Amino acid sequence: MRPIPIPAMRCLASALALFWAISATARPGGPADDQHARLLTGKRRSLIAYAGAGHSFTLEVAHNAKPSDVPGFITIDKQILQATVIPVDKNIDLRSMSEARERDILQKYMEYELDYYRKKLKQRYSNLQKEWMTLQGRQFLVWYFDAPENEKLISRQIYVSTLFDDQVMSLNAPVFRSDDWGKARSLLVKLAGTMKTYDKRVDLAVLRKKL
């Protein structure tokens, strides 16, 4: 894919701001509750990492990963993506979690995001599809849809979401050309399969020095 010229990049940033507004404003807690995982690069390894108050996770990424020109995004093999941590609705009881219960929560998360996208942002997506995957013993909901017909830059949106303690970790990526969506999906699924979680707050500065 050729580099995106500056004017197009500004348009892209605007388009992405609209698309990701569902992840920034949909939850009752508001945008301040949403957090993005960070890219940590070292001499030997690179990670996408998040450190919460009592839980953390890492994703193993290719060494050529780098911050994107679009704030909050990461570029891997010319594909931009984002890892976002979103609080689960506090009214949901997360105790005694069965596989069926996990699926129900992730399904409701997807539906809530899509409902906000459709009703509040007045955007009409189409061809919604979803699939369930178990990677390293963890359930993931892979879901994607076609962008509105009037959207000139993005053709499809892909999400890979999983329950992470009392939050949802969601990888998401825009697809610019329709024939690139398989590559983008494979990249997100590959990343999801490397997810490691920790029942503590990981010191990201110390972790970076070890890479």
N, C-alpha and C positions, 0 to 999 in steps of 0.2 A: 504494500500500500504506500503510495507516495505521501511525503510529508504534507500536512494540512496547512495551507497558507494562513497568515495571521487573520485576515478578515473572516475566513471560514472558521478558524479556531474560535473567534469571538462568537460566531453564530452557534458553533458547537457547544460552547460553554453555556449559552442561553438555553439551547435545547436540552442539555443535560440537567441544567438547573430545574427545568420544568419536569423532566422525567423523574428526577430523584426527589422532587418535592414531596412525593408520596412517602418517601422514607424519612423526610426531614420534618414533616408537619402532621402526619396522619395520626400519630399516637396521642392519647390524652395528655401525656406529660409534656408534649411540645418538643421543639427542635433541640433544646438544651439537653434532653435525655438521650439523644442519639449520639453515637460516637463512632469514629472511623478508626480502624486498625492502622498501624504505622508500618512503613517499610523500613527494615533494618538491613543494611548491607555491610558485609565484612570482606576480608581477604579470601576466605574459603567458602562461605555460605551466605545466603540471603534469606530473610524471613519476613513475612507479614505477621505482626504481633500486636496483641491487645492485652492490656493489664487493667483489670477492674479492681474493685475494692477487695474482693475475696476470691476472684476467679480470673484466670488468664487463658489465652490460647495462642498458638503459633501455627502458621502455615508455611511450608517449605516452598520457596519459589526459585526459578531459574536465576542464575547469577547476573543475567543481563537485565533483570528487573530494575526499573528506575521510576522516580516520581514523574507523573504525567504533567503536561503543560496545563491541564485542567485541574484546578485545586481540588484536593481530596481524592484524586485518582492515581492509580499506578499503571504503568505501561509494561507489559510483558509480551515479547515477540510482536510488537506493533499493535497489540490489543490493549485498550484501556479498560480498567475494571476498578471496582471498589469493594472493600470489605467493611460492612457496617454492623454495629451492634445495637439492637433495638429492644427496649424493655417490653416484656410480656405484660399484658393487661393485669393490673394488680388484683382484679376480681377473679382471676383464674387460679384455681387451687392446683399447685404443682406437686403435691404430695402423692405418693403411691403411683408413680408414673408408669403406665403400661405402654406397649408399642402402639396400641390403638389410641390411647390418650395423647401421645406425642403427635401422632398423625392428625388428630382432631385439632390440636392447638396450632400446628403449622398450616393446616388447611384454613383455619379461621384467620390466621395472620395474613395469608395470601388474599383471602376474600376481602378482608378489611382494607388492605392496601389498594386492591383493584376497585373497591367501592368508592374509596376516596378519590382515586384517579379519575373514575368515570363521573362521579356526581359533583365533586368540589372543583376539580380542575377542568371539567367539561371536555375530556379527551376520550375519544372512542377507539379503543384498541380492538383487535380482532384476532381470530384464530388462536385463542388461548389453549395451551396444552400443558399437561403436567405429568410427571412420572416420579415414582418413589425409588430411592436407592439406599442401600445399606453399605457404608464405606467404613472400614475399620470398626465395625460394630455400632456405628452411629447412623441414625436415620436422617436422610436428606430429602427435601422436596425440591425437585427441579421443575421450574415453571417458566414459560416464555410466551410471548405474544407479539403480534405484528403491530408496528407503530401506526398511528393514524395516517390516512392516505395523504394528508396535507403536510406531513412531516418530511422534509426534503433530505435531511442528513442521516437520520437513524431509521433503519428498516425494521429492526426487531430488538426486543429487550429480553434478556435472559437473567434469571435469578436461580441461585442454589442456596437453600435455606435450611438451617438446622436449629434445634433447641439447644441452648447453651446456658445451663443453670436457669436463672429466671429471666433470660434474654433470648432473643433470636439472633443468630449470626447469619447474615445474608451476604453472599457474594453476588455482585450484579455487574453486567456488562452490556453496553450498547453494541449493536451490530450495524455497521454502516452499509455494507453490501450484503444482499440476501444470501449470496453463495458463500459468505464467510461465517455464517452462523454456526455451522457444525464445528469449526475450529474453535470458536469462542466458547461453545458449550463444553467441548472436550477440555479446554483449558480450565474452566471453572470446576468441572468435576475432578480433574486431576489435583487441583489445589485443595478441594474439599477433602480428598482422600488422604491428605497429609496432616490434617488437623490434629493437634495435640493439645490437651487441656490440662490445667493445673488448678488445684484447689487452694490457691493463694495468689497474692499479688506479686507478679514477676517484675523484678527491677529491669526495665528495658535498657537502661544505660549499661548495666553490668552484662546483660545478655548480648548487646551489640559488641562489647569488647571481646567476647568469646567467639565471635563468628570469624 
